[in-house]
């Protein structure tokens, strides 16, 4: 692996600190307890970073998202880690009936609400539901979805499962507890590279990266974990599945992406 590629994250870290350091310090002045709450501090930092880089990140993935989301998303869509709600820009409003945005960072909720409303999803008519908290609380998430009279027909994860704690357990519970039989899981995630040299650098950088960026890990084989999900009898839970890459992406990229569409087996 070229040295320039293996050290490429340094420039990303520098850009993030240039953008977010001063706003984060101001937040600490307003709320000094952030100093002793590392998760909240990292979340504050990440919210500022995402304000600056969400749009460019979305733009760079636009062709991939168009191929993944637009043709397949249908019914009520649960967006895991909704961020600023960019996913709504790819929905076909004729087939997507409701948008359920799960986002633990409350600082991002106003952006979700604005973007979703512009796309025609509104809390007032029950087509928009914003849920705070993390993906680990599937019982609480299910209660709010049921309370809104909705069900999860499509589960969507865009660059999110990299930061979910205890990911294999949580992914299994999200699917088993929330996704209806016959429903589909769509994902676009950066994952562990199959190349040993790239994977070594992903593991090297991951402790730094997840500390700065709210738990984001570089070395998770998320696509394989999803593919391997089984029911209680040891049978695959999927009736259809497909995984593909991001067109034109170099093999030496530390953010090696996979897309997937998996359909849950009907009962």
C-alpha positions as CSV (number, residue, x, y, z in Angstrom):
1,X,0.0,0.0,0.0
2,X,1.3,3.4,-0.9
3,X,2.4,5.5,2.0
4,X,0.4,8.5,0.8
5,X,-2.8,6.3,0.9
6,X,-2.0,4.9,4.4
7,X,-1.4,8.4,5.8
8,X,-4.3,10.0,4.0
9,X,-6.4,10.2,7.2
10,X,-4.0,12.8,8.6
11,X,-5.4,15.5,6.3
12,X,-9.0,14.5,7.2
13,X,-8.2,14.8,10.9
14,X,-6.6,18.1,10.4
15,X,-9.6,19.4,8.4
16,X,-12.0,18.2,11.1
17,X,-10.0,19.9,13.9
18,X,-9.8,23.1,12.0
19,X,-13.5,23.2,11.6
20,X,-14.7,21.9,14.9
21,X,-12.2,22.9,17.6
22,X,-13.4,26.4,18.3
23,X,-17.2,25.6,18.2
24,X,-16.5,22.6,20.6
25,X,-14.5,24.9,23.0
26,X,-17.4,27.3,23.0
27,X,-19.8,24.4,23.8
28,X,-17.5,23.4,26.7
29,X,-17.7,27.0,28.0
30,X,-21.4,26.9,27.9
31,X,-21.5,23.4,29.4
32,X,-18.3,22.6,31.4
33,X,-19.5,19.1,32.3
34,X,-18.7,18.0,28.7
35,X,-15.1,17.7,29.9
36,X,-16.0,14.7,32.1
37,X,-18.5,13.2,29.6
38,X,-16.3,11.9,26.7
39,X,-19.2,10.5,24.7
40,X,-21.1,13.7,24.8
41,X,-18.0,15.7,24.0
42,X,-17.2,13.5,21.0
43,X,-20.8,13.8,19.9
44,X,-20.6,17.6,20.1
45,X,-17.4,17.6,18.1
46,X,-18.9,15.3,15.5
47,X,-22.1,17.4,15.1
48,X,-19.9,20.4,14.1
49,X,-17.8,18.3,11.7
50,X,-21.0,16.9,10.1
51,X,-22.4,20.4,9.6
52,X,-19.4,21.1,7.5
53,X,-18.9,17.8,5.7
54,X,-22.3,16.1,5.4
55,X,-23.1,17.7,2.1
56,X,-19.7,16.9,0.4
57,X,-19.9,13.4,1.7
58,X,-23.4,13.0,0.4
59,X,-22.3,14.4,-3.0
60,X,-19.4,12.0,-3.4
61,X,-21.7,9.1,-2.8
62,X,-24.6,10.3,-4.9
63,X,-24.4,7.9,-7.8
64,X,-24.1,5.0,-5.4
65,X,-27.0,6.1,-3.3
66,X,-29.1,6.7,-6.4
67,X,-28.5,3.0,-7.4
68,X,-29.2,1.7,-3.9
69,X,-32.0,3.8,-2.4
70,X,-34.1,5.2,-5.2
71,X,-35.2,1.9,-6.9
72,X,-35.6,-0.1,-3.7
73,X,-36.8,2.0,-0.8
74,X,-40.5,1.5,-0.2
75,X,-43.1,1.7,2.5
76,X,-42.1,3.1,5.8
77,X,-38.3,3.6,5.9
78,X,-36.3,3.4,9.1
79,X,-33.0,5.4,8.6
80,X,-30.5,4.2,11.2
81,X,-28.2,7.0,12.1
82,X,-30.1,9.5,9.9
83,X,-27.5,12.3,10.3
84,X,-28.9,15.4,8.6
85,X,-31.6,13.4,6.8
86,X,-29.9,13.3,3.4
87,X,-31.5,10.0,2.6
88,X,-34.9,11.6,1.9
89,X,-33.4,13.2,-1.2
90,X,-33.2,9.8,-2.8
91,X,-36.7,8.6,-2.0
92,X,-39.4,8.1,-4.6
93,X,-42.3,9.7,-2.8
94,X,-44.7,7.5,-4.8
95,X,-43.3,4.3,-3.1
96,X,-42.0,5.6,0.3
97,X,-44.9,6.4,2.6
98,X,-43.2,7.4,5.8
99,X,-39.7,8.4,7.0
100,X,-38.6,7.2,10.4
101,X,-35.3,8.9,11.3
102,X,-33.3,7.3,14.1
103,X,-30.5,9.7,15.2
104,X,-28.9,9.7,18.7
105,X,-27.3,13.1,18.2
106,X,-30.1,15.5,19.0
107,X,-28.1,18.4,17.6
108,X,-28.9,17.0,14.1
109,X,-32.6,16.7,14.6
110,X,-33.5,20.2,13.3
111,X,-31.7,19.5,10.0
112,X,-33.5,16.2,9.7
113,X,-36.9,17.9,10.3
114,X,-36.1,20.7,7.7
115,X,-34.9,18.4,5.0
116,X,-37.7,15.8,5.5
117,X,-40.4,18.5,5.5
118,X,-39.0,19.9,2.2
119,X,-39.3,16.4,0.8
120,X,-43.0,16.1,1.9
121,X,-42.6,14.1,5.1
122,X,-44.3,15.8,8.1
123,X,-44.8,15.0,11.8
124,X,-48.2,16.5,11.7
125,X,-49.6,13.9,9.2
126,X,-47.7,11.0,10.6
127,X,-45.3,10.6,7.7
128,X,-42.3,11.7,9.7
129,X,-41.1,10.3,13.0
130,X,-37.8,11.4,14.5
131,X,-36.5,9.1,17.3
132,X,-33.6,10.0,19.6
133,X,-31.3,7.5,21.2
134,X,-29.2,4.7,19.9
135,X,-29.8,1.6,17.8
136,X,-29.3,-0.6,20.8
137,X,-32.7,0.2,22.3
138,X,-34.8,-1.8,19.9
139,X,-37.6,-2.2,22.5
140,X,-37.9,1.6,22.8
141,X,-37.7,2.1,19.1
142,X,-40.4,-0.5,18.4
143,X,-42.6,1.2,21.0
144,X,-42.4,4.6,19.3
145,X,-42.9,3.1,15.8
146,X,-45.9,1.1,16.9
147,X,-47.3,4.2,18.7
148,X,-47.1,6.1,15.4
149,X,-49.0,3.3,13.7
150,X,-46.1,2.4,11.5
151,X,-44.0,-0.7,10.6
152,X,-40.5,-1.0,9.1
153,X,-40.8,-2.1,5.5
154,X,-37.3,-0.9,4.6
155,X,-34.3,-0.5,7.0
156,X,-31.6,1.8,5.7
157,X,-28.1,2.3,7.0
158,X,-25.8,4.8,5.4
159,X,-22.3,5.0,7.0
160,X,-23.8,4.2,10.4
161,X,-23.1,0.6,11.4
162,X,-19.5,1.5,11.7
163,X,-20.3,3.3,15.0
164,X,-22.9,1.1,16.6
165,X,-21.7,-0.5,19.9
166,X,-21.6,-4.3,20.0
167,X,-22.4,-4.3,16.3
168,X,-23.1,-8.0,15.5
169,X,-25.6,-8.3,18.3
170,X,-27.2,-5.0,17.5
171,X,-27.5,-5.6,13.8
172,X,-29.2,-9.0,14.5
173,X,-31.6,-7.4,17.0
174,X,-32.5,-4.5,14.7
175,X,-33.5,-6.9,11.9
176,X,-35.3,-9.5,14.1
177,X,-37.1,-6.9,16.3
178,X,-37.9,-4.2,13.8
179,X,-37.9,-5.4,10.1
180,X,-41.1,-7.0,9.0
181,X,-41.0,-10.4,7.2
182,X,-40.5,-9.6,3.5
183,X,-38.9,-6.3,4.4
184,X,-35.5,-5.3,3.1
185,X,-32.3,-4.0,4.6
186,X,-30.3,-1.5,2.4
187,X,-26.9,-0.4,3.4
188,X,-23.9,1.6,2.2
189,X,-21.0,1.2,4.7
190,X,-17.2,1.5,4.8
191,X,-15.9,-1.9,5.8
192,X,-12.8,-4.0,6.4
193,X,-10.8,-4.3,3.3
194,X,-10.0,-7.8,1.9
195,X,-6.4,-6.6,1.2
196,X,-4.2,-7.4,4.2
197,X,-2.1,-4.3,3.8
198,X,-5.1,-2.0,3.7
199,X,-6.7,-3.8,6.6
200,X,-3.6,-3.4,8.7
201,X,-3.7,0.4,8.3
202,X,-7.5,0.4,9.0
203,X,-6.8,-1.4,12.3
204,X,-3.9,1.0,13.0
205,X,-6.0,4.1,12.6
206,X,-9.3,2.9,14.0
207,X,-8.6,3.7,17.7
208,X,-7.8,7.3,16.9
209,X,-10.7,7.6,14.4
210,X,-13.4,6.2,16.7
211,X,-12.2,8.4,19.6
212,X,-12.5,11.6,17.5
213,X,-15.6,10.7,15.4
214,X,-18.2,9.4,17.9
215,X,-17.3,5.7,17.7
216,X,-16.7,5.4,14.0
217,X,-14.6,2.2,13.4
218,X,-12.7,1.5,10.2
219,X,-12.2,-2.2,10.5
220,X,-15.6,-3.8,10.7
221,X,-16.6,-6.5,8.1
222,X,-20.2,-5.3,8.4
223,X,-21.3,-6.7,5.1
224,X,-20.2,-10.2,6.1
225,X,-22.0,-9.9,9.5
226,X,-25.2,-9.0,7.7
227,X,-24.8,-11.9,5.2
228,X,-24.3,-14.4,8.0
229,X,-27.4,-13.5,10.0
230,X,-29.4,-16.7,11.0
231,X,-32.6,-17.6,12.7
232,X,-32.9,-19.7,15.8
233,X,-32.7,-22.9,13.7
234,X,-29.4,-21.8,12.2
235,X,-31.0,-21.0,8.8
236,X,-30.3,-17.8,6.9
237,X,-32.9,-15.1,7.5
238,X,-32.6,-13.8,4.0
239,X,-34.6,-14.8,0.9
240,X,-32.7,-12.5,-1.4
241,X,-29.3,-10.9,-1.0
242,X,-26.7,-8.9,-3.0
243,X,-23.5,-7.0,-2.2
244,X,-21.6,-4.7,-4.5
245,X,-18.9,-2.0,-4.4
246,X,-18.7,1.7,-5.1
247,X,-17.9,2.2,-8.7
248,X,-14.4,3.6,-9.4
249,X,-13.2,3.2,-5.8
250,X,-9.5,2.4,-5.5
251,X,-8.5,-0.8,-3.7
252,X,-6.1,1.0,-1.5
253,X,-8.8,3.2,0.0
254,X,-8.9,3.1,3.8
255,X,-12.7,3.7,3.5
256,X,-13.5,0.7,1.4
257,X,-17.3,0.7,0.7
258,X,-19.8,-2.0,0.2
259,X,-23.5,-1.7,-0.7
260,X,-26.1,-4.3,0.0
261,X,-29.7,-5.2,-0.5
262,X,-31.1,-8.1,1.7
263,X,-34.7,-9.2,1.9
264,X,-35.9,-10.8,5.1
265,X,-37.5,-14.2,4.6
266,X,-41.2,-14.3,5.0
267,X,-42.6,-16.4,7.8
